[in-house]
């Protein structure tokens, strides 16, 4: 839930209002401050990305690395200073799979509150999917048709079936870019290990039978890794949008965020054009 920033009055704010968010992922920490003059009208005042890899080692050892925690505390202390300087009224700071799966996550969140002055919400995979849907719905006219939505992170992947009104089905998978890197590093040069891991990952990412017999409008992907994948796939920039031919991947990429402040995060939202929808076989969800 959003927290009042230090010095803010415990009463509903009037517009304009300055809000902030922190998205603490497995591979980086993102911070945004925006001034809102309306629900869909804002200006970004500050945006930072701190390359703190909290996921380093945690998926193998089960514990957050001490050096990574120190770096994260320092980064959030800096964010707190920025919020005070800009007069932020309220903020929300969230952490995902790295902190969620660690045995010393409670110790880490206590340190952040004591040393950086920021209270951290460790959210579930379903809450991640809910926030992603809010961001997507604010950027794309989802309407009443069904979309496949994937949030690709460093430690987890959330796959959802959504429409403009909400999430129809969602599942969180314990996989991601940082986790895969850690597992491959642990395995060393074992022959065939990489291909086996990829097959396991792909086999897990299956849509429910409820997604069948649907004229799926398109596919939406979010997360910092998506921007890099689009670049590697040869995306071209058109009016600030990364564009790929529909036969090769997502049709377009637009800035989007995952946190409660929907302009936040610096992530990318990629979608396939509705005109290129494919039909899936199965049962229509109730």
C-alpha positions as CSV (number, residue, x, y, z in Angstrom):
1,X,0.0,0.0,0.0
2,X,1.2,3.6,-0.6
3,X,3.0,5.2,2.3
4,X,2.9,8.9,3.3
5,X,6.3,10.5,2.8
6,X,8.1,12.1,5.7
7,X,6.4,15.4,6.7
8,X,3.2,14.7,4.7
9,X,-0.1,15.6,6.3
10,X,-2.5,12.6,7.0
11,X,-5.2,13.9,4.7
12,X,-6.3,13.5,1.1
13,X,-3.9,15.5,-1.2
14,X,-5.1,18.2,-3.6
15,X,-3.8,18.5,-7.1
16,X,-1.1,18.9,-8.2
17,X,0.5,16.1,-6.1
18,X,3.9,14.6,-6.2
19,X,4.1,10.8,-5.9
20,X,7.0,8.4,-6.0
21,X,7.6,4.7,-6.5
22,X,10.5,2.2,-6.1
23,X,10.5,-1.1,-8.0
24,X,13.1,-3.4,-6.5
25,X,13.7,-6.2,-8.9
26,X,16.2,-9.1,-9.0
27,X,18.4,-7.3,-11.5
28,X,18.0,-3.5,-10.7
29,X,16.2,-1.0,-8.6
30,X,14.1,1.7,-10.4
31,X,12.9,4.9,-8.9
32,X,10.5,7.5,-10.3
33,X,9.0,10.7,-9.0
34,X,6.1,12.3,-10.9
35,X,3.9,15.3,-10.4
36,X,0.2,14.6,-11.1
37,X,-2.2,17.3,-12.2
38,X,-4.8,14.8,-13.1
39,X,-5.3,11.0,-13.0
40,X,-3.8,10.6,-16.5
41,X,-1.8,13.8,-16.6
42,X,1.7,13.8,-15.1
43,X,5.2,15.0,-15.5
44,X,8.2,12.9,-14.5
45,X,10.5,14.9,-12.2
46,X,13.1,12.3,-11.4
47,X,14.0,8.8,-12.8
48,X,16.8,6.6,-11.7
49,X,18.0,3.1,-12.2
50,X,20.4,1.6,-9.7
51,X,22.2,-1.6,-11.0
52,X,21.9,-3.5,-7.8
53,X,21.5,-7.2,-8.5
54,X,19.7,-8.4,-5.4
55,X,19.1,-11.7,-7.1
56,X,22.8,-12.5,-7.2
57,X,23.2,-15.8,-5.4
58,X,19.8,-15.8,-3.7
59,X,18.3,-18.4,-6.0
60,X,21.1,-20.9,-5.1
61,X,21.8,-20.0,-1.5
62,X,18.4,-18.8,-0.4
63,X,19.9,-15.6,1.2
64,X,20.4,-12.1,0.0
65,X,24.0,-11.2,-0.5
66,X,25.4,-8.8,2.2
67,X,27.1,-6.6,-0.4
68,X,24.0,-6.4,-2.5
69,X,21.9,-5.4,0.6
70,X,24.4,-2.7,1.5
71,X,24.2,-1.3,-2.0
72,X,20.4,-1.4,-2.0
73,X,20.2,0.4,1.4
74,X,22.5,3.1,0.0
75,X,20.5,3.5,-3.1
76,X,17.2,3.8,-1.3
77,X,18.7,6.3,1.2
78,X,19.5,8.4,-1.9
79,X,15.9,8.0,-3.2
80,X,14.6,9.1,0.2
81,X,16.7,12.3,0.0
82,X,15.3,13.0,-3.5
83,X,11.8,12.6,-2.3
84,X,12.3,15.0,0.5
85,X,13.9,17.5,-1.8
86,X,11.1,17.3,-4.3
87,X,8.3,17.4,-1.7
88,X,6.8,14.0,-2.4
89,X,3.4,13.4,-0.7
90,X,3.3,9.6,-0.8
91,X,5.3,6.7,-2.3
92,X,5.1,2.9,-2.7
93,X,8.2,0.7,-2.7
94,X,7.9,-2.9,-3.8
95,X,10.2,-5.9,-3.9
96,X,9.7,-9.0,-6.0
97,X,11.1,-12.6,-6.2
98,X,14.6,-12.0,-4.8
99,X,13.4,-10.6,-1.5
100,X,10.3,-12.8,-1.5
101,X,12.3,-16.0,-1.7
102,X,15.1,-15.1,0.6
103,X,15.4,-16.4,4.2
104,X,16.9,-13.0,5.3
105,X,14.3,-10.8,3.6
106,X,12.8,-9.6,6.9
107,X,16.2,-8.5,8.1
108,X,16.7,-6.6,4.8
109,X,13.3,-4.8,5.0
110,X,14.0,-3.8,8.6
111,X,17.4,-2.3,7.6
112,X,15.7,-0.3,4.8
113,X,13.2,1.2,7.2
114,X,15.8,2.0,9.9
115,X,18.7,3.2,7.7
116,X,17.0,4.5,4.5
117,X,13.6,5.6,5.9
118,X,11.7,3.6,3.3
119,X,9.1,0.9,4.1
120,X,9.2,-1.9,1.6
121,X,6.3,-4.1,0.5
122,X,7.3,-7.6,-0.5
123,X,4.6,-8.5,-3.1
124,X,3.4,-11.8,-4.4
125,X,3.4,-12.9,-8.0
126,X,-0.3,-12.2,-8.3
127,X,0.2,-8.7,-7.1
128,X,2.9,-8.2,-9.6
129,X,0.5,-9.3,-12.3
130,X,-2.2,-7.0,-11.0
131,X,0.2,-4.0,-11.2
132,X,1.4,-4.9,-14.6
133,X,-2.2,-5.1,-15.8
134,X,-2.9,-1.6,-14.4
135,X,0.1,-0.3,-16.4
136,X,-0.9,-2.1,-19.6
137,X,-4.5,-1.0,-19.4
138,X,-3.4,2.6,-19.0
139,X,-1.4,2.3,-22.2
140,X,-3.3,0.0,-24.5
141,X,-7.1,-0.1,-25.3
142,X,-7.6,-3.7,-24.2
143,X,-11.4,-3.5,-24.5
144,X,-13.4,-6.7,-24.0
145,X,-11.1,-9.0,-25.9
146,X,-8.6,-11.4,-24.3
147,X,-4.9,-10.7,-24.3
148,X,-2.0,-12.9,-23.3
149,X,0.2,-10.8,-20.9
150,X,3.7,-11.8,-19.7
151,X,5.9,-10.0,-17.2
152,X,9.5,-11.2,-17.7
153,X,11.7,-10.5,-14.7
154,X,15.0,-11.5,-13.3
155,X,13.6,-14.1,-10.9
156,X,10.0,-14.8,-11.9
157,X,7.7,-14.7,-14.9
158,X,4.0,-13.9,-14.5
159,X,1.8,-15.2,-17.3
160,X,-1.8,-13.9,-17.4
161,X,-4.9,-13.9,-19.5
162,X,-6.5,-10.5,-19.3
163,X,-9.0,-8.0,-20.8
164,X,-9.7,-4.4,-20.2
165,X,-11.7,-5.2,-17.0
166,X,-9.1,-7.3,-15.2
167,X,-7.2,-10.5,-15.0
168,X,-9.1,-13.7,-16.0
169,X,-6.3,-16.1,-15.1
170,X,-2.7,-15.7,-13.9
171,X,0.2,-17.9,-12.8
172,X,3.6,-17.0,-11.5
173,X,6.6,-19.1,-12.5
174,X,10.0,-19.3,-10.6
175,X,12.1,-18.5,-13.6
176,X,13.8,-15.5,-15.0
177,X,17.0,-14.1,-16.6
178,X,19.0,-13.8,-13.3
179,X,17.8,-17.1,-12.0
180,X,18.8,-18.8,-15.3
181,X,22.2,-17.2,-15.3
182,X,22.8,-18.4,-11.7
183,X,21.7,-22.0,-12.6
184,X,23.9,-22.1,-15.7
185,X,26.9,-20.7,-13.8
186,X,26.4,-23.4,-11.1
187,X,26.1,-26.1,-13.7
188,X,29.4,-24.9,-15.4
189,X,30.2,-26.5,-18.7
190,X,28.0,-29.5,-18.2
191,X,27.1,-30.7,-21.8
192,X,23.5,-30.0,-22.8
193,X,22.7,-28.2,-19.5
194,X,21.6,-25.0,-21.2
195,X,19.3,-26.8,-23.7
196,X,17.7,-28.8,-20.9
197,X,17.0,-25.8,-18.8
198,X,15.4,-24.0,-21.8
199,X,13.2,-27.0,-22.5
200,X,12.1,-27.1,-18.9
201,X,11.3,-23.4,-18.9
202,X,9.3,-23.6,-22.2
203,X,7.4,-26.7,-21.0
204,X,6.3,-24.8,-17.9
205,X,5.0,-21.8,-19.8
206,X,1.8,-23.2,-21.0
207,X,-1.5,-21.4,-21.2
208,X,-4.5,-22.9,-19.4
209,X,-7.2,-24.8,-21.4
210,X,-9.4,-21.9,-20.6
211,X,-7.5,-19.8,-23.1
212,X,-8.5,-22.0,-25.9
213,X,-11.2,-21.3,-28.6
214,X,-10.4,-17.6,-28.1
215,X,-9.8,-15.0,-30.7
216,X,-6.8,-13.6,-28.7
217,X,-6.3,-9.9,-29.5
218,X,-2.6,-10.0,-29.0
219,X,0.3,-10.5,-26.8
220,X,1.8,-8.1,-24.2
221,X,5.2,-8.4,-22.6
222,X,6.6,-6.1,-19.9
223,X,9.9,-5.9,-18.0
224,X,13.4,-4.5,-18.5
225,X,14.6,-7.6,-20.4
226,X,12.0,-7.0,-23.1
227,X,13.7,-3.8,-24.2
228,X,17.0,-5.6,-24.6
229,X,15.3,-8.6,-26.4
230,X,13.6,-6.1,-28.8
231,X,17.0,-4.5,-29.5
232,X,18.7,-7.9,-30.1
233,X,15.8,-8.8,-32.5
234,X,16.6,-5.8,-34.6
235,X,13.7,-3.5,-33.6
236,X,13.6,-0.1,-35.2
237,X,12.6,3.0,-33.4
238,X,9.5,4.8,-34.8
239,X,8.2,7.8,-33.0
240,X,9.7,6.6,-29.7
241,X,8.4,3.1,-30.3
242,X,10.5,-0.1,-30.9
243,X,8.9,-1.9,-33.8
244,X,9.4,-5.5,-34.9
245,X,7.7,-7.3,-37.8
246,X,4.8,-9.3,-36.4
247,X,6.1,-12.6,-37.8
248,X,9.3,-12.2,-35.7
249,X,7.9,-11.1,-32.4
250,X,6.0,-8.3,-30.6
251,X,4.7,-5.6,-33.0
252,X,5.5,-2.6,-30.9
253,X,7.1,-1.5,-27.6
254,X,6.0,1.5,-25.5
255,X,7.2,2.9,-22.2
256,X,5.3,1.5,-19.3
257,X,5.8,0.8,-15.6
258,X,4.9,-1.9,-13.0
259,X,4.3,0.1,-9.9
260,X,1.3,2.0,-8.5
261,X,2.5,5.2,-10.2
262,X,1.8,4.0,-13.7
263,X,4.4,6.1,-15.4
264,X,7.2,4.5,-13.3
265,X,9.7,1.8,-13.9
266,X,11.5,2.6,-17.1
267,X,10.3,-0.9,-18.3
268,X,9.0,-1.6,-21.8
269,X,5.6,-2.7,-22.8
270,X,5.5,-4.7,-26.1
271,X,2.4,-5.7,-27.9
272,X,1.4,-7.5,-31.0
273,X,-1.0,-5.7,-33.3
274,X,-4.6,-7.0,-32.8
275,X,-4.9,-7.4,-36.6
276,X,-2.3,-10.2,-36.4
277,X,-4.2,-12.2,-33.8
278,X,-4.0,-16.0,-33.8
279,X,-6.8,-18.4,-32.8
280,X,-6.2,-20.8,-29.9
281,X,-8.0,-24.1,-29.5
282,X,-9.7,-25.0,-26.1
283,X,-12.5,-23.9,-23.8
284,X,-13.8,-20.4,-23.3
285,X,-13.3,-19.2,-19.7
286,X,-16.4,-18.8,-17.7
